[in-house]
Amino acid sequence: MQNINPDIFKAYDIRGVYPDQIDGEFAYRLGGAFCRFLINNGEAGNRKIIMARDTRLSSDELAENLIQGITDQSFDVADLGLASAPLFYWAIIKEKAAGGLMVTASHNPAQYNGFKVCRADSRMVSGETGLFQIRDLMEQAGLETSFNAGKISQVDLKKEYLDFMLSFIKSSQRKPLKIVYDCANGTMGQEIEEISKLIPGEKEILFADPDGNFPNHEPNPIKPENMSALKNKIIESGADLGIAFDGDGDRIVFYDEKGEMVRGDFITALMAEILLKQNPGKKILYEVRSSRVVNEIIRQNGGIPVLGKSGHSLIKEHMRRENIFFGGEMSGHYFFQELGYIDSSLLVAIKILELLSREDKKLSRLVAPLKKYSSSGELNFEVADPDGVLMAAESHFKGAKGAQVKKIDGLTIEFADWWFNLRKSNTEPLVRLNMEADSPEILEEKRKELEGLICG
C-alpha cells in the first residue's frame, strides 16, 4: 500500500499533483474509504454514490479506479461522466444519493487533480467534517473487497439540469446584451451553449471545447494573466461584459465592458440587492475579506447581514445552520438556499444578466457606487510563526479606541474608519492580510503599521 501524503487533504477538498501525489491506487482506496466513512457514520442510506469528473487528462483513469473502490464496497455508482461541479452537486440532491465524489482539481493547473467529497444532500465533507477521517481510513489496511459488488450505471442528467436552470430565466423587460464567455476548456462549454440561446443579443464563447491540457490558459479566472483573451475580446467587440469560469464551473468571475474584473464581494452586494427585492428580511452571508459596503447594501435593502468564514465547504454548512438565503465568496462561489445550499455559477449569471438587461447602465456604472473604500487586496507574508503573528497583532490593536475584535476566520479588528483581517494559510507558512479604509492615506498608514508587526 502506498503512503498517503497528508498534505493533499486540504481544508475543503483533496488536491495534489498527478501521478506523484494522486494516482489510480490512491483513487481506489479513497472510493473504499469513503464508503466505510458513510457506513461508520450511519449515512450509507441507499448505498448510491454520484460520480463525475472534469476534463483533466488524468480524470478518466482516476474515475475508473474510484468507481472500482466504491463498487468493491457494495455501493452502486451513478456516473455522470464529464460534468460541472454545480451539476454534480444538484444530481446528488435530485437522485437522493448517499453521497458523491467528483474527480477535479478545479482551478489548478493541468498537472493537478483531486476530489470533491459530498455526503447526502450535497453536504461538503471538509477537513472539519470528515475529510481527515477518510484519510485515516485510507491509511488502514483491510478495506476488504465485498463478494456483492455494486452496480455501475451511466446517467445523463444534463438536459434535466439545464431545463431546471433555464426555468429561472424571465423573458420580460429584457434588452439584448453582447456577452463574451470564457469556458477555459473546462466543463462549462456545453452548459453555456444551451443557456446562452435564451439570452437576447450576441454571444461569443471562447475555449468551449473540453481539453484537459488547458491549451489556452490555466483554468483560474481570477488571475489577470489568464484573462487576456477575454479582456481583449470584450474591448474589440464592444461587448457589455465578459463572464469567465474555472475548470469545473463552480467559480464565476465577471469582467465589465472595459475589461476590468468585478470583485467577488461586489457581485455579492449586487446579488443581495436583486434577491432582497423579492425576499425582504432574508439573511445574506458575506465572508471576512469582503468590503464593508456589502454589509451596508444588505442592510439598506432590508436584509440581515451575516459575517462568515471563507471556503465553500464552511460557507455551505454555515448557511444550513442559520437558514441563510444567499451567500457569496470573494473567489467567485455563490450559494443559494433554494438550490439546497449548493453553489451555482449559472444562476448568478442569469441574475446579473437580467439586472443589466433591466437597467440602462453599464456594469462598471452599477459597480462604481460600491467602490467607496480603499482596499489593499490580499497581501501574503511568509512567516515562521503564523500563530504568533496573529497574537501580536491582536495584542497591539485590541486596546485601541473603538477596536472591535472578531475571530470568525483568523483575526478581524474593526475601527470606525478602517479594518483588517489576518488569517493563516491552510497549507503554507503564510499569513494573509486584507485591509480596507475610508481613504488611501489611512490605508497606507495602517498597512505600514501592520507590516511592521508581521515582518518584525
Legacy VTK file of the C-alpha trace (Angstrom):
# vtk DataFile Version 3.0
C-alpha trace
ASCII
DATASET POLYDATA
POINTS 456 float
0.000 0.000 0.000
1.359 3.438 -0.930
1.980 6.053 1.720
-0.714 8.728 1.794
0.616 12.281 1.594
-1.357 14.104 4.311
-0.665 17.494 2.728
-3.032 16.838 -0.179
-6.007 16.688 2.201
-6.950 20.362 2.211
-9.473 22.237 4.321
-12.170 21.881 1.640
-11.168 19.028 -0.692
-8.327 16.756 -1.830
-5.805 18.176 -4.261
-2.334 17.139 -5.477
-0.031 16.538 -8.425
-0.730 13.550 -10.672
0.759 10.908 -10.557
3.275 11.812 -7.836
0.734 12.527 -5.099
-2.510 11.183 -6.559
-2.748 8.097 -8.766
-5.061 5.171 -9.512
-4.262 3.322 -6.295
-4.997 6.452 -4.280
-8.349 6.841 -6.060
-9.251 3.182 -5.430
-8.526 3.471 -1.711
-10.402 6.769 -1.497
-13.504 5.150 -3.004
-13.426 2.341 -0.452
-12.620 4.608 2.488
-15.451 6.991 1.595
-17.934 4.118 1.670
-16.587 2.936 5.013
-16.844 6.512 6.310
-20.532 6.658 5.354
-21.196 3.260 6.953
-19.341 4.175 10.165
-21.409 7.352 10.476
-24.734 5.666 9.726
-25.057 7.558 6.420
-24.892 4.764 3.842
-28.579 5.249 3.006
-29.450 3.730 -0.354
-25.752 2.914 -0.971
-25.821 5.011 -4.129
-22.882 7.298 -4.970
-22.951 10.007 -7.665
-19.722 10.261 -9.680
-18.453 12.956 -12.047
-15.170 14.184 -13.498
-13.644 17.276 -15.041
-11.706 17.498 -18.315
-8.213 16.769 -16.993
-6.231 14.111 -18.841
-5.876 12.032 -15.670
-9.529 12.231 -14.663
-10.733 9.177 -16.592
-8.130 6.887 -15.039
-8.773 8.210 -11.556
-12.535 7.905 -12.038
-12.252 4.257 -13.145
-10.241 3.360 -10.041
-12.511 5.392 -7.802
-15.571 3.569 -9.147
-13.869 0.219 -8.564
-13.142 1.159 -4.968
-16.778 2.146 -4.428
-18.358 -0.907 -6.039
-15.973 -3.223 -4.157
-17.718 -1.988 -1.011
-21.143 -2.991 -2.398
-22.151 0.576 -3.209
-23.754 1.446 -6.538
-22.360 4.202 -8.752
-24.395 6.586 -10.912
-21.755 8.033 -13.227
-22.462 11.440 -14.763
-19.267 11.339 -16.790
-17.927 14.769 -17.728
-19.923 17.335 -15.748
-19.645 20.671 -13.997
-19.391 20.770 -10.213
-22.789 22.521 -9.866
-24.429 19.772 -11.955
-22.692 17.175 -9.768
-23.978 18.831 -6.563
-27.503 19.127 -7.983
-27.508 15.465 -9.055
-26.722 14.243 -5.524
-29.794 16.049 -4.218
-32.018 15.115 -7.168
-31.086 11.415 -7.030
-31.290 11.311 -3.202
-27.868 9.633 -3.191
-25.906 8.686 -0.082
-23.101 10.921 -1.314
-20.909 11.873 -4.205
-17.298 12.029 -5.403
-16.069 14.252 -8.221
-12.633 13.925 -9.796
-11.476 17.522 -10.223
-8.736 19.963 -9.327
-10.996 22.925 -10.017
-8.911 25.980 -10.992
-5.473 24.367 -10.541
-3.018 23.871 -13.451
-3.210 20.780 -15.670
-0.709 18.652 -13.720
-3.005 18.666 -10.674
-6.018 16.558 -9.910
-8.135 15.854 -6.889
-11.564 15.082 -5.456
-14.598 16.894 -4.105
-16.385 14.805 -1.493
-20.061 15.124 -0.533
-22.489 13.468 1.842
-26.209 13.209 1.112
-27.940 16.483 0.171
-24.591 17.670 -1.242
-23.183 18.422 2.185
-19.490 19.003 1.533
-17.058 16.864 3.524
-14.324 19.252 4.664
-11.384 18.816 6.964
-13.613 19.806 9.869
-16.442 17.420 8.928
-14.725 14.177 7.964
-12.060 14.540 5.284
-9.291 13.710 7.725
-11.289 10.710 8.976
-11.410 9.446 5.391
-7.642 9.961 5.131
-7.138 7.852 8.251
-9.354 5.097 6.829
-7.307 5.120 3.624
-4.153 4.523 5.645
-5.601 1.439 7.327
-5.062 -1.974 5.834
-8.032 -4.244 5.293
-10.563 -2.421 3.121
-11.784 -5.831 2.057
-13.453 -6.423 -1.276
-17.120 -7.366 -0.945
-18.460 -10.500 -2.591
-21.507 -8.474 -3.695
-20.063 -5.844 -5.996
-22.097 -2.712 -6.548
-23.644 -1.809 -9.894
-22.478 0.914 -12.277
-24.896 2.968 -14.367
-24.220 5.814 -16.790
-26.609 8.652 -16.000
-27.203 11.651 -18.272
-28.888 14.433 -16.317
-27.559 17.381 -18.331
-30.820 18.162 -20.154
-32.924 17.903 -16.997
-30.440 20.074 -15.107
-30.267 22.721 -17.822
-34.049 22.788 -18.157
-34.207 23.427 -14.432
-31.662 26.248 -14.673
-33.438 27.735 -17.699
-36.624 27.933 -15.623
-35.004 30.802 -13.708
-34.755 32.964 -16.837
-37.530 35.554 -17.051
-38.431 36.760 -20.535
-39.981 40.123 -19.646
-38.232 43.514 -19.546
-35.124 42.311 -21.310
-32.897 44.120 -23.762
-30.211 42.499 -25.916
-26.726 42.127 -24.466
-23.410 41.403 -26.120
-21.603 38.853 -23.949
-18.227 37.130 -24.182
-17.860 33.873 -22.254
-14.582 32.117 -21.388
-15.077 28.443 -20.516
-11.334 27.708 -20.105
-11.608 24.356 -21.962
-13.279 23.033 -18.826
-16.728 21.591 -18.182
-18.897 24.648 -18.857
-18.865 24.832 -22.662
-21.995 22.763 -23.298
-23.952 24.418 -20.498
-23.169 27.910 -21.775
-24.044 26.926 -25.346
-27.524 25.935 -24.123
-28.144 28.706 -21.600
-26.977 31.471 -23.934
-29.636 30.539 -26.512
-32.235 32.206 -24.288
-30.186 35.327 -23.582
-31.200 38.030 -26.092
-28.353 39.590 -28.035
-24.958 38.481 -29.316
-22.622 35.978 -27.722
-19.107 34.710 -28.284
-17.888 31.649 -26.409
-14.141 31.269 -26.005
-12.469 27.919 -25.326
-15.698 25.920 -25.093
-14.211 22.562 -26.182
-13.219 20.280 -23.278
-9.428 19.853 -23.242
-7.536 18.722 -20.168
-4.311 20.244 -21.470
-5.908 23.676 -20.943
-4.102 24.858 -24.099
-5.314 28.452 -23.972
-4.792 29.335 -20.338
-4.787 27.936 -16.816
-8.434 27.480 -15.696
-8.287 30.138 -12.992
-10.398 33.185 -13.920
-9.145 35.352 -11.060
-5.547 35.527 -12.296
-5.260 38.501 -14.691
-2.683 36.720 -16.864
-5.274 34.042 -17.723
-7.874 36.509 -18.913
-6.078 38.451 -21.646
-8.062 36.807 -24.482
-11.379 37.519 -22.744
-10.467 41.117 -21.951
-9.203 41.765 -25.475
-12.363 40.281 -26.988
-14.581 42.441 -24.752
-12.803 45.591 -25.927
-12.551 44.583 -29.605
-16.194 43.575 -29.903
-17.664 46.351 -27.758
-19.262 43.744 -25.508
-21.384 44.654 -22.498
-19.460 42.274 -20.274
-17.418 39.097 -20.044
-18.074 36.018 -17.933
-15.352 33.512 -17.048
-15.482 30.102 -15.361
-12.915 27.872 -13.724
-12.118 24.288 -14.741
-15.152 22.621 -13.153
-17.546 25.541 -13.414
-18.372 26.366 -9.803
-16.449 29.644 -9.855
-17.696 32.540 -11.943
-15.947 35.868 -12.471
-17.397 38.919 -14.218
-15.484 41.447 -16.316
-17.080 44.793 -17.154
-17.296 46.465 -20.574
-13.824 47.952 -20.012
-12.299 44.525 -19.470
-11.853 45.084 -15.741
-12.590 42.316 -13.260
-15.503 42.899 -10.878
-14.596 41.820 -7.366
-16.484 38.871 -5.948
-17.745 40.797 -2.928
-19.241 43.444 -5.235
-21.149 40.699 -7.066
-22.379 39.526 -3.647
-23.638 43.066 -2.990
-25.408 43.248 -6.370
-26.966 39.823 -5.803
-28.154 40.880 -2.341
-29.841 43.903 -3.879
-31.520 41.734 -6.536
-32.672 38.958 -4.205
-33.839 41.104 -1.292
-36.295 42.997 -3.512
-38.292 39.787 -3.804
-37.252 38.269 -0.475
-37.065 41.047 2.150
-35.797 40.220 5.601
-33.643 37.283 4.497
-30.163 36.547 5.778
-27.274 37.123 3.372
-23.819 35.727 4.155
-20.627 37.505 3.175
-17.127 36.448 4.173
-14.421 38.128 6.217
-12.416 39.506 3.275
-15.423 41.401 1.897
-15.747 45.153 1.738
-17.737 46.916 4.428
-20.031 48.097 1.618
-21.537 44.587 1.351
-22.902 44.823 4.888
-24.249 48.291 4.098
-26.020 47.163 0.901
-27.641 44.203 2.664
-28.981 46.440 5.437
-30.149 49.153 3.014
-32.208 46.552 1.160
-33.880 45.135 4.251
-31.687 42.057 4.666
-29.799 40.628 7.622
-26.022 40.527 7.044
-24.150 37.504 8.383
-20.348 37.541 8.503
-18.736 34.143 7.955
-15.565 32.262 7.143
-14.226 31.882 3.616
-14.185 28.446 1.974
-17.078 26.903 0.083
-17.487 23.885 2.396
-17.609 26.062 5.501
-19.980 28.570 3.937
-22.468 25.868 2.919
-22.547 24.412 6.426
-22.914 27.884 7.959
-25.855 28.625 5.678
-27.579 25.376 6.628
-27.102 26.004 10.357
-28.539 29.511 10.276
-31.115 29.221 7.484
-29.297 31.745 5.272
-30.894 32.619 1.946
-27.815 33.507 -0.120
-24.059 33.599 0.356
-21.119 34.900 -1.615
-17.381 34.337 -1.524
-14.619 36.578 -2.865
-13.230 33.770 -5.029
-16.384 33.586 -7.159
-18.517 30.969 -5.382
-22.179 31.897 -4.781
-24.625 29.771 -2.801
-28.424 29.512 -2.909
-30.760 28.147 -0.254
-33.389 27.471 -2.927
-30.959 25.074 -4.669
-30.180 23.135 -1.499
-27.333 25.427 -0.434
-25.161 24.485 -3.412
-23.140 26.974 -5.413
-24.450 27.846 -8.864
-22.441 29.872 -11.342
-25.262 29.687 -13.892
-27.897 31.148 -11.583
-25.604 34.053 -10.680
-25.007 34.669 -14.391
-28.754 34.628 -15.067
-29.489 37.098 -12.253
-26.700 39.539 -13.150
-27.614 39.451 -16.854
-31.250 40.170 -16.013
-30.131 43.108 -13.872
-28.093 44.520 -16.760
-30.930 43.985 -19.214
-33.357 45.938 -16.992
-31.008 48.812 -16.177
-29.897 51.419 -18.677
-26.395 51.265 -17.205
-23.118 49.544 -17.974
-21.773 47.050 -15.475
-18.988 49.455 -14.494
-21.612 52.072 -13.542
-23.553 49.583 -11.435
-20.371 48.675 -9.579
-18.993 52.221 -9.234
-21.011 53.150 -6.082
-19.603 50.053 -4.361
-16.024 51.303 -4.698
-16.347 53.782 -1.847
-13.497 52.443 0.276
-9.770 51.960 -0.325
-8.717 48.315 -0.332
-5.360 46.558 -0.047
-6.385 43.386 -1.826
-4.940 40.208 -0.324
-1.312 40.531 0.814
0.654 37.374 1.650
3.575 37.215 4.082
5.843 34.229 4.723
6.407 33.960 8.465
7.983 31.421 10.803
5.215 31.559 13.419
1.762 32.414 11.968
0.013 31.927 15.322
2.470 34.265 16.982
1.869 36.922 14.328
-1.896 36.831 14.935
-1.387 37.048 18.706
0.976 40.017 18.305
-1.486 41.858 16.056
-4.347 41.284 18.480
-2.278 42.435 21.438
-1.184 45.562 19.567
-4.628 46.712 18.409
-7.251 45.322 20.775
-6.833 48.066 23.359
-7.068 50.873 20.835
-10.038 53.231 20.943
-13.091 51.805 19.162
-11.485 48.450 18.335
-13.952 45.604 17.711
-12.239 42.209 17.752
-13.791 39.292 15.837
-12.352 35.795 15.486
-14.708 34.299 12.932
-11.908 33.405 10.495
-8.479 34.349 11.729
-8.361 37.784 13.356
-10.563 40.681 12.285
-10.336 44.042 14.058
-12.672 46.834 13.008
-12.400 50.565 13.660
-14.644 53.430 12.605
-12.512 54.324 9.578
-10.624 51.087 8.760
-10.446 47.349 9.391
-8.185 44.388 8.751
-8.400 40.613 8.611
-5.338 38.447 9.220
-5.591 34.706 8.548
-3.239 31.757 8.474
-2.845 29.786 5.258
-4.176 26.248 5.497
-1.245 24.812 3.541
1.777 27.134 3.806
3.681 29.099 6.494
1.907 32.257 5.383
-0.407 34.831 6.842
-2.863 36.589 4.534
-3.761 40.227 5.165
-6.820 42.046 3.840
-7.430 45.699 4.738
-9.892 48.448 3.926
-10.034 52.112 4.930
-12.033 55.265 4.334
-9.150 56.859 2.433
-5.914 55.856 0.667
-3.934 57.775 3.273
-5.392 55.832 6.205
-4.921 52.566 4.315
-1.243 53.279 3.646
-0.571 54.355 7.233
-2.191 51.264 8.731
-0.661 48.923 6.147
2.830 50.039 7.173
1.933 49.588 10.833
0.662 46.063 10.254
3.554 45.078 8.018
5.933 46.180 10.769
4.170 43.837 13.202
4.040 40.935 10.732
7.611 41.174 9.469
9.142 42.152 12.788
LINES 1 457
456 0 1 2 3 4 5 6 7 8 9 10 11 12 13 14 15 16 17 18 19 20 21 22 23 24 25 26 27 28 29 30 31 32 33 34 35 36 37 38 39 40 41 42 43 44 45 46 47 48 49 50 51 52 53 54 55 56 57 58 59 60 61 62 63 64 65 66 67 68 69 70 71 72 73 74 75 76 77 78 79 80 81 82 83 84 85 86 87 88 89 90 91 92 93 94 95 96 97 98 99 100 101 102 103 104 105 106 107 108 109 110 111 112 113 114 115 116 117 118 119 120 121 122 123 124 125 126 127 128 129 130 131 132 133 134 135 136 137 138 139 140 141 142 143 144 145 146 147 148 149 150 151 152 153 154 155 156 157 158 159 160 161 162 163 164 165 166 167 168 169 170 171 172 173 174 175 176 177 178 179 180 181 182 183 184 185 186 187 188 189 190 191 192 193 194 195 196 197 198 199 200 201 202 203 204 205 206 207 208 209 210 211 212 213 214 215 216 217 218 219 220 221 222 223 224 225 226 227 228 229 230 231 232 233 234 235 236 237 238 239 240 241 242 243 244 245 246 247 248 249 250 251 252 253 254 255 256 257 258 259 260 261 262 263 264 265 266 267 268 269 270 271 272 273 274 275 276 277 278 279 280 281 282 283 284 285 286 287 288 289 290 291 292 293 294 295 296 297 298 299 300 301 302 303 304 305 306 307 308 309 310 311 312 313 314 315 316 317 318 319 320 321 322 323 324 325 326 327 328 329 330 331 332 333 334 335 336 337 338 339 340 341 342 343 344 345 346 347 348 349 350 351 352 353 354 355 356 357 358 359 360 361 362 363 364 365 366 367 368 369 370 371 372 373 374 375 376 377 378 379 380 381 382 383 384 385 386 387 388 389 390 391 392 393 394 395 396 397 398 399 400 401 402 403 404 405 406 407 408 409 410 411 412 413 414 415 416 417 418 419 420 421 422 423 424 425 426 427 428 429 430 431 432 433 434 435 436 437 438 439 440 441 442 443 444 445 446 447 448 449 450 451 452 453 454 455
